[in-house]
Amino acid sequence: MNRKTVEVFNQVFTTGSVSKVTGELEAIASY
C-alpha cells in the first residue's frame, strides 16, 4: 500500500469516522 492509503486506514482506526473517510475517498476518486 502507498503512504496515502496507510494514512487513510490510520484515520479509520483512530477516528472511526466512516463518513469522513468515505468523503475523502470520493474526493480522491474525483481527481
TILUMKE-888634 format. One record per atom (N, C-alpha, C, CB): residue number from 1; atom name; x, y, z. Coordinates in Angstrom, 2 decimals. Glycine has a CB too. Example, Ala and Ser with C-alpha at 12.3 -4.5 7.8 and 13.67 -1.06 7.14 Angstrom:
REM TILUMKE-888634
<site pos="1" site="N" X="13.19" Y="-5.69" Z="7.80"/>
<site pos="1" site="CA" X="12.30" Y="-4.50" Z="7.80"/>
<site pos="1" site="C" X="13.20" Y="-3.30" Z="7.80"/>
<site pos="1" site="CB" X="11.31" Y="-4.47" Z="9.05"/>
<site pos="2" site="N" X="12.85" Y="-2.25" Z="7.08"/>
<site pos="2" site="CA" X="13.67" Y="-1.06" Z="7.14"/>
<site pos="2" site="C" X="12.90" Y="0.03" Z="7.87"/>
<site pos="2" site="CB" X="14.08" Y="-0.60" Z="5.72"/>
REM end
This chain:
REM TILUMKE-888634
<site pos="1" site="N" X="0.85" Y="-1.21" Z="0.00"/>
<site pos="1" site="CA" X="0.00" Y="0.00" Z="0.00"/>
<site pos="1" site="C" X="0.88" Y="1.25" Z="0.00"/>
<site pos="1" site="CB" X="-0.96" Y="0.01" Z="1.24"/>
<site pos="2" site="N" X="0.39" Y="2.28" Z="-0.67"/>
<site pos="2" site="CA" X="1.16" Y="3.51" Z="-0.69"/>
<site pos="2" site="C" X="0.94" Y="4.29" Z="0.60"/>
<site pos="2" site="CB" X="0.78" Y="4.36" Z="-1.90"/>
<site pos="3" site="N" X="1.70" Y="5.36" Z="0.77"/>
<site pos="3" site="CA" X="1.65" Y="6.12" Z="2.03"/>
<site pos="3" site="C" X="0.27" Y="6.72" Z="2.28"/>
<site pos="3" site="CB" X="2.70" Y="7.23" Z="2.02"/>
<site pos="4" site="N" X="-0.36" Y="7.22" Z="1.22"/>
<site pos="4" site="CA" X="-1.68" Y="7.85" Z="1.38"/>
<site pos="4" site="C" X="-2.70" Y="6.83" Z="1.86"/>
<site pos="4" site="CB" X="-2.14" Y="8.48" Z="0.06"/>
<site pos="5" site="N" X="-2.63" Y="5.63" Z="1.31"/>
<site pos="5" site="CA" X="-3.58" Y="4.59" Z="1.73"/>
<site pos="5" site="C" X="-3.40" Y="4.27" Z="3.20"/>
<site pos="5" site="CB" X="-3.39" Y="3.32" Z="0.88"/>
<site pos="6" site="N" X="-2.15" Y="4.19" Z="3.64"/>
<site pos="6" site="CA" X="-1.87" Y="3.90" Z="5.05"/>
<site pos="6" site="C" X="-2.43" Y="5.00" Z="5.93"/>
<site pos="6" site="CB" X="-0.36" Y="3.73" Z="5.28"/>
<site pos="7" site="N" X="-2.27" Y="6.25" Z="5.50"/>
<site pos="7" site="CA" X="-2.79" Y="7.37" Z="6.29"/>
<site pos="7" site="C" X="-4.30" Y="7.29" Z="6.41"/>
<site pos="7" site="CB" X="-2.38" Y="8.71" Z="5.65"/>
<site pos="8" site="N" X="-4.97" Y="6.94" Z="5.32"/>
<site pos="8" site="CA" X="-6.42" Y="6.83" Z="5.34"/>
<site pos="8" site="C" X="-6.85" Y="5.73" Z="6.31"/>
<site pos="8" site="CB" X="-6.98" Y="6.55" Z="3.93"/>
<site pos="9" site="N" X="-6.17" Y="4.57" Z="6.25"/>
<site pos="9" site="CA" X="-6.52" Y="3.48" Z="7.14"/>
<site pos="9" site="C" X="-6.28" Y="3.87" Z="8.59"/>
<site pos="9" site="CB" X="-5.72" Y="2.22" Z="6.80"/>
<site pos="10" site="N" X="-5.20" Y="4.62" Z="8.85"/>
<site pos="10" site="CA" X="-4.92" Y="5.07" Z="10.21"/>
<site pos="10" site="C" X="-6.04" Y="5.96" Z="10.72"/>
<site pos="10" site="CB" X="-3.59" Y="5.83" Z="10.27"/>
<site pos="11" site="N" X="-6.57" Y="6.81" Z="9.85"/>
<site pos="11" site="CA" X="-7.68" Y="7.69" Z="10.25"/>
<site pos="11" site="C" X="-8.91" Y="6.86" Z="10.57"/>
<site pos="11" site="CB" X="-7.99" Y="8.71" Z="9.13"/>
<site pos="12" site="N" X="-9.11" Y="5.78" Z="9.82"/>
<site pos="12" site="CA" X="-10.28" Y="4.93" Z="10.07"/>
<site pos="12" site="C" X="-10.19" Y="4.33" Z="11.46"/>
<site pos="12" site="CB" X="-10.38" Y="3.82" Z="9.01"/>
<site pos="13" site="N" X="-9.02" Y="3.80" Z="11.80"/>
<site pos="13" site="CA" X="-8.87" Y="3.12" Z="13.09"/>
<site pos="13" site="C" X="-8.85" Y="4.10" Z="14.26"/>
<site pos="13" site="CB" X="-7.60" Y="2.28" Z="13.09"/>
<site pos="14" site="N" X="-8.33" Y="5.30" Z="14.04"/>
<site pos="14" site="CA" X="-8.19" Y="6.25" Z="15.14"/>
<site pos="14" site="C" X="-9.47" Y="7.05" Z="15.37"/>
<site pos="14" site="CB" X="-7.04" Y="7.20" Z="14.87"/>
<site pos="15" site="N" X="-10.15" Y="7.43" Z="14.28"/>
<site pos="15" site="CA" X="-11.35" Y="8.26" Z="14.43"/>
<site pos="15" site="C" X="-12.62" Y="7.44" Z="14.36"/>
<site pos="15" site="CB" X="-11.38" Y="9.34" Z="13.36"/>
<site pos="16" site="N" X="-12.58" Y="6.36" Z="13.59"/>
<site pos="16" site="CA" X="-13.77" Y="5.54" Z="13.41"/>
<site pos="16" site="C" X="-14.84" Y="6.28" Z="12.64"/>
<site pos="16" site="CB" X="-14.31" Y="5.09" Z="14.76"/>
<site pos="17" site="N" X="-14.45" Y="7.37" Z="11.99"/>
<site pos="17" site="CA" X="-15.43" Y="8.16" Z="11.24"/>
<site pos="17" site="C" X="-15.52" Y="7.64" Z="9.81"/>
<site pos="17" site="CB" X="-15.04" Y="9.66" Z="11.24"/>
<site pos="18" site="N" X="-16.46" Y="6.72" Z="9.59"/>
<site pos="18" site="CA" X="-16.60" Y="6.12" Z="8.27"/>
<site pos="18" site="C" X="-17.02" Y="7.16" Z="7.24"/>
<site pos="18" site="CB" X="-17.61" Y="4.97" Z="8.31"/>
<site pos="19" site="N" X="-17.93" Y="8.03" Z="7.64"/>
<site pos="19" site="CA" X="-18.43" Y="9.03" Z="6.70"/>
<site pos="19" site="C" X="-17.31" Y="9.97" Z="6.27"/>
<site pos="19" site="CB" X="-19.59" Y="9.83" Z="7.33"/>
<site pos="20" site="N" X="-16.41" Y="10.31" Z="7.20"/>
<site pos="20" site="CA" X="-15.31" Y="11.22" Z="6.86"/>
<site pos="20" site="C" X="-14.37" Y="10.55" Z="5.87"/>
<site pos="20" site="CB" X="-14.54" Y="11.64" Z="8.14"/>
<site pos="21" site="N" X="-14.04" Y="9.29" Z="6.13"/>
<site pos="21" site="CA" X="-13.14" Y="8.57" Z="5.24"/>
<site pos="21" site="C" X="-13.77" Y="8.37" Z="3.87"/>
<site pos="21" site="CB" X="-12.76" Y="7.21" Z="5.84"/>
<site pos="22" site="N" X="-15.06" Y="8.05" Z="3.87"/>
<site pos="22" site="CA" X="-15.76" Y="7.86" Z="2.60"/>
<site pos="22" site="C" X="-15.73" Y="9.15" Z="1.79"/>
<site pos="22" site="CB" X="-17.23" Y="7.41" Z="2.84"/>
<site pos="23" site="N" X="-15.89" Y="10.26" Z="2.46"/>
<site pos="23" site="CA" X="-15.84" Y="11.55" Z="1.78"/>
<site pos="23" site="C" X="-14.47" Y="11.80" Z="1.19"/>
<site pos="23" site="CB" X="-16.21" Y="12.68" Z="2.74"/>
<site pos="24" site="N" X="-13.42" Y="11.41" Z="1.92"/>
<site pos="24" site="CA" X="-12.06" Y="11.60" Z="1.42"/>
<site pos="24" site="C" X="-11.81" Y="10.69" Z="0.23"/>
<site pos="24" site="CB" X="-11.03" Y="11.34" Z="2.52"/>
<site pos="25" site="N" X="-12.29" Y="9.45" Z="0.31"/>
<site pos="25" site="CA" X="-12.10" Y="8.51" Z="-0.80"/>
<site pos="25" site="C" X="-12.81" Y="9.03" Z="-2.04"/>
<site pos="25" site="CB" X="-12.62" Y="7.10" Z="-0.43"/>
<site pos="26" site="N" X="-14.00" Y="9.61" Z="-1.87"/>
<site pos="26" site="CA" X="-14.73" Y="10.16" Z="-3.00"/>
<site pos="26" site="C" X="-13.97" Y="11.36" Z="-3.57"/>
<site pos="26" site="CB" X="-16.16" Y="10.56" Z="-2.59"/>
<site pos="27" site="N" X="-13.37" Y="12.14" Z="-2.69"/>
<site pos="27" site="CA" X="-12.60" Y="13.29" Z="-3.15"/>
<site pos="27" site="C" X="-11.39" Y="12.83" Z="-3.95"/>
<site pos="27" site="CB" X="-12.15" Y="14.17" Z="-1.96"/>
<site pos="28" site="N" X="-10.74" Y="11.76" Z="-3.48"/>
<site pos="28" site="CA" X="-9.57" Y="11.23" Z="-4.18"/>
<site pos="28" site="C" X="-10.00" Y="10.68" Z="-5.54"/>
<site pos="28" site="CB" X="-8.87" Y="10.13" Z="-3.34"/>
<site pos="29" site="N" X="-11.14" Y="9.99" Z="-5.56"/>
<site pos="29" site="CA" X="-11.62" Y="9.38" Z="-6.80"/>
<site pos="29" site="C" X="-12.02" Y="10.45" Z="-7.82"/>
<site pos="29" site="CB" X="-12.80" Y="8.45" Z="-6.52"/>
<site pos="30" site="N" X="-12.38" Y="11.63" Z="-7.33"/>
<site pos="30" site="CA" X="-12.86" Y="12.68" Z="-8.24"/>
<site pos="30" site="C" X="-11.70" Y="13.35" Z="-8.97"/>
<site pos="30" site="CB" X="-13.66" Y="13.72" Z="-7.48"/>
<site pos="31" site="N" X="-10.48" Y="13.14" Z="-8.50"/>
<site pos="31" site="CA" X="-9.33" Y="13.80" Z="-9.15"/>
<site pos="31" site="C" X="-9.06" Y="13.18" Z="-10.52"/>
<site pos="31" site="CB" X="-8.08" Y="13.70" Z="-8.28"/>
REM end
